[in-house]
Every structure is written in C-alpha cells, then in structure tokens.
Amino acid sequence: MGKDVTTDDGHGRLGSVLSGLAVAVGCVLFLGGFVWGAIEYQPYTVPTDSMSPTVAAGDRVLAQRVDGDEVRRGDVVVFEDSAWGDLPMVKRVVAVGGDKVACCDGDGRLTINGTAVEEPYLRSEGPASSTPFTASVPEGQLFLLGDERSGSQDSRVHLQDPGHGSVPRGAVTARVDAVAWPPGSMVDRPQGFASLPGGVSRPGPVKLVVGSVAAGAVLILGGAAYGPVARRLSRAGRAGAGARG
C-alpha cells in the first residue's frame, strides 16, 4: 500500500504525469512568447553610429510597434520621412510639439522650454551639441537627435525645412526597447525628461517576452529529461541492490 506505483519502464506514474505537464506548459510559454514577441516587436539593424554609444552600427534592436501619439521625450524611435531620405532611421526624441528646444546653456546642456536636461547617454562629456541651435517644434511633430552629437545627421541639419527640423508623429513606426544582438542591453527611458510635462514612456513587454521564452525552454528540457534520468537512476538502484544481495 505504501509503495510507489511504477510504470513498466521504471519511473513513477506521478513523475511521468508531471514531466508531461511540464513539457506541455513549456511549449505554451515558449511558442506563446515567440508569437507575442512577433506581434509586439519588429527587428531592425541600425545602419550608422549616429546613436552610439546607446546602439552601434550593425546592432540588431527590438523595436516595439507603437503609434506616434504614444511617443514621449527621451524615446529612441524608428521612423521614415521623405525629407530625411525615405529610409528607416533611428534617433532619440528630445522635444515634442509646442516645445522650444535649444542648445546650449552655460553648462553645455540641451534645454527644453528653458529647462536644462541631463543626458548621461551622450558619447562625449562636451556640449550637448557642437553647433548652437534653437527651434520651435510645431504641434504634432517630433524633434530628433542622435546620441553621437558630433556626427549625427539629425534635426539640426533640417532646421530650415518647413517643420524646423521636426518630423510628424505619424512617421514613427516603432520604439526601441532593447539590443537583441549583441545580447543583454536594454534601452532605458532617460530620467532627465521625466520631470517635463507628459513624463517618459513606459518600457514595453520585452522582459516578459524573453522570460516566457526562457521559462518555456527550461520546462521543455527539464520535462523531457526526466524520463531518461529516472530510468538511469532506477537501473543504478537495482544494480546496487543486486550487488548488495
């Protein structure tokens, strides 16, 4: 009555049920994570170093599909605009419609409506722009700069355009959340913009997506490995009992 019930292949029925359940749940998490990621994110290869050191040329990033109305100051976005060459580009939003953006103040910092913004993501410790500028951003538009300010071709070179260097919110197709390759680098929301009206955007679900895929893989491998491990331990136990007998 007190002995475990075993199957013909030597491991417990309960273990078989649990290992099968682990594989089933793992498959749901693993495949569900990939489907969720495919719906939420689009991969994109960064073509230039204009966003270095946040993302470098050749980096493969995960960009969450968002509507342009969801974009906030500090977001790194993928966008297309005919005035910029009709090619997907990656830049950081530093000002939105209604803002007056300028550089630089006495400490070399970017200012938004007269408020200085700390930008720890910049490559150099010098001024936030090598060339001074001032621009008023029309409503419904975004002003974008690269993090590599000394070499980035961004809103500063389009200041004479009708939008004063800005692009429509509708030009944005996605917001960068993480660098997929090389792996392990998140693109954080800069807190320097958090105190401004509208604050900063919330991170997308990339960590949950990766966690779902990773947890699913562990459950699948663990559940699949249970049977062979249990049989090996059972054979070793019988062999040891025979030797003692």
C-alpha positions in Angstrom: 0.0 0.0 0.0 2.8 2.4 0.9 5.0 1.7 -2.1 5.2 4.0 -5.2 3.3 2.7 -8.2 5.7 2.5 -11.1 5.3 2.1 -14.8 6.8 -0.7 -16.9 9.8 1.5 -17.8 10.7 2.0 -14.2 9.8 5.5 -13.2 6.8 6.7 -11.2 3.4 7.4 -12.8 3.3 10.7 -11.0 6.7 11.7 -12.3 5.5 10.8 -15.8 2.4 13.0 -15.5 4.4 15.9 -14.1 7.1 15.7 -16.7 4.5 15.6 -19.4 2.7 18.6 -17.9 6.0 20.5 -17.7 6.6 19.9 -21.4 3.1 21.0 -22.3 3.3 24.2 -20.2 6.8 24.8 -21.6 5.6 24.6 -25.1 2.8 27.1 -24.4 5.2 29.5 -22.8 7.9 29.0 -25.4 5.7 29.3 -28.5 3.5 31.9 -26.9 6.5 34.1 -26.1 7.7 34.0 -29.7 4.2 34.8 -31.1 3.8 37.6 -28.5 7.2 39.0 -29.5 6.4 38.8 -33.2 3.2 40.8 -32.7 4.7 43.4 -30.4 8.2 43.9 -31.9 10.0 44.3 -35.2 13.7 43.6 -35.5 15.8 46.3 -37.1 19.5 46.6 -37.9 21.0 50.0 -37.0 22.8 51.3 -40.1 25.1 54.0 -38.6 26.9 55.1 -35.5 24.7 58.2 -35.0 23.1 56.6 -31.9 26.4 55.4 -30.4 27.0 54.5 -27.6 23.4 53.6 -26.9 23.3 51.5 -30.0 26.1 51.0 -32.5 26.2 50.4 -36.2 25.3 46.8 -37.0 23.4 46.3 -33.7 20.2 44.3 -34.1 17.5 46.0 -32.0 14.0 45.1 -30.9 11.6 47.9 -31.6 8.0 47.8 -30.2 5.4 48.7 -32.7 3.7 51.9 -31.4 1.5 54.7 -32.6 3.3 58.0 -33.0 0.9 59.5 -30.4 2.4 57.2 -27.7 5.9 58.6 -28.2 7.4 60.7 -25.4 10.6 62.8 -24.9 13.7 60.5 -24.5 12.3 57.7 -26.6 14.6 56.1 -29.2 12.4 55.6 -32.3 12.5 54.1 -35.7 10.9 56.5 -38.3 10.7 57.3 -42.0 10.4 60.7 -43.5 10.8 61.8 -47.1 12.8 64.9 -46.2 15.3 62.6 -44.5 15.7 60.2 -47.4 12.7 57.8 -47.1 14.8 55.2 -45.3 14.2 53.8 -41.8 16.3 55.8 -39.3 16.9 55.6 -35.5 17.1 58.8 -33.4 16.2 60.0 -30.0 13.1 62.2 -29.5 14.2 65.3 -27.4 11.3 67.6 -27.9 7.6 67.3 -28.9 5.0 69.7 -30.4 4.8 73.0 -28.6 8.4 72.8 -27.2 11.2 75.3 -27.7 14.4 73.3 -27.9 17.8 75.0 -27.7 21.4 74.3 -27.1 23.4 75.0 -25.2 23.1 76.6 -21.8 26.0 77.8 -19.8 26.9 74.3 -18.8 26.6 72.9 -22.4 23.3 71.2 -21.8 20.2 70.9 -24.0 17.2 72.9 -22.8 13.5 72.3 -23.3 11.3 75.3 -22.7 14.2 76.8 -20.7 14.7 73.7 -18.5 18.1 72.1 -18.8 18.1 68.3 -19.4 20.8 65.9 -18.2 21.8 63.4 -20.9 24.1 60.7 -19.5 23.7 58.6 -22.6 25.8 61.0 -24.7 29.2 59.7 -26.0 31.3 62.8 -25.1 31.5 65.0 -22.0 31.4 68.1 -24.0 28.5 70.3 -25.0 25.2 68.5 -26.0 25.7 70.0 -29.5 28.8 71.1 -31.2 26.7 73.8 -33.1 24.3 76.0 -31.2 20.7 76.0 -32.3 17.2 77.0 -31.3 14.0 75.5 -32.8 10.2 75.7 -32.1 8.5 72.4 -32.6 5.1 72.6 -34.4 2.2 70.7 -32.9 2.1 67.1 -33.9 5.8 67.0 -34.6 8.9 65.5 -33.0 12.4 66.9 -32.8 15.1 64.2 -33.0 18.8 64.0 -32.3 21.4 61.2 -32.4 23.3 60.4 -29.2 26.6 60.8 -31.2 26.0 64.5 -31.5 29.3 65.3 -33.2 28.5 63.2 -36.3 24.7 62.6 -36.3 22.7 63.9 -39.3 19.5 64.8 -37.4 17.0 67.6 -36.9 19.8 70.1 -36.7 20.6 69.8 -40.4 16.9 70.2 -41.3 16.3 73.5 -39.3 15.5 75.4 -42.5 12.8 72.9 -43.5 9.1 73.8 -43.0 8.9 71.8 -39.8 12.1 73.4 -38.3 13.9 70.0 -38.4 11.0 68.1 -36.9 9.1 65.1 -38.3 5.4 64.2 -38.0 4.4 61.8 -35.2 2.9 59.6 -37.9 6.4 59.0 -39.3 7.3 56.9 -36.3 6.8 53.1 -36.8 8.4 51.7 -33.6 10.2 52.5 -30.3 13.4 50.7 -29.4 13.3 48.7 -26.2 16.5 46.5 -26.3 19.5 45.5 -28.3 19.0 41.9 -29.4 22.5 41.4 -30.7 24.9 41.7 -29.1 22.5 40.4 -26.4 21.7 41.8 -23.0 21.4 45.5 -23.5 18.2 47.4 -22.6 17.5 50.9 -23.9 16.3 52.6 -20.7 14.0 55.6 -20.5 16.2 58.6 -19.6 15.1 60.3 -16.4 16.3 63.7 -17.5 13.0 64.1 -19.3 10.8 62.7 -16.5 10.0 66.0 -14.8 8.8 67.6 -18.1 5.0 67.6 -18.9 4.0 64.2 -20.2 6.9 62.5 -18.5 8.6 59.5 -20.2 7.0 56.4 -21.7 6.8 53.1 -20.0 9.0 50.2 -21.2 7.4 47.6 -23.4 7.0 43.9 -22.5 10.3 42.8 -23.9 11.5 41.4 -20.5 8.2 39.4 -20.1 8.5 38.1 -23.7 12.1 36.9 -23.1 11.2 35.5 -19.7 8.3 33.5 -21.2 10.6 32.0 -23.9 13.3 31.2 -21.4 10.9 29.6 -18.9 9.3 27.6 -21.6 12.7 26.3 -22.8 13.6 25.3 -19.2 10.4 23.4 -18.7 10.6 21.6 -22.0 14.2 20.5 -21.4 13.5 19.6 -17.8 10.3 17.6 -18.6 11.9 15.8 -21.5 15.0 14.9 -19.4 13.0 13.4 -16.6 12.3 10.0 -18.2 15.9 9.2 -19.2 17.3 10.4 -15.9 14.7 8.4 -13.9 15.4 5.2 -15.8 19.1 5.6 -15.3 18.7 6.1 -11.6 16.3 3.2 -11.4 18.8 0.9 -13.2 21.6 2.1 -10.9 19.5 1.4 -7.9 18.6 -2.1 -9.0 22.3 -2.8 -9.8 23.3 -1.6 -6.4 20.7 -3.7 -4.7 21.8 -6.8 -6.7 25.4 -6.2 -5.7 24.5 -6.0 -2.0 22.4 -9.2 -2.3 
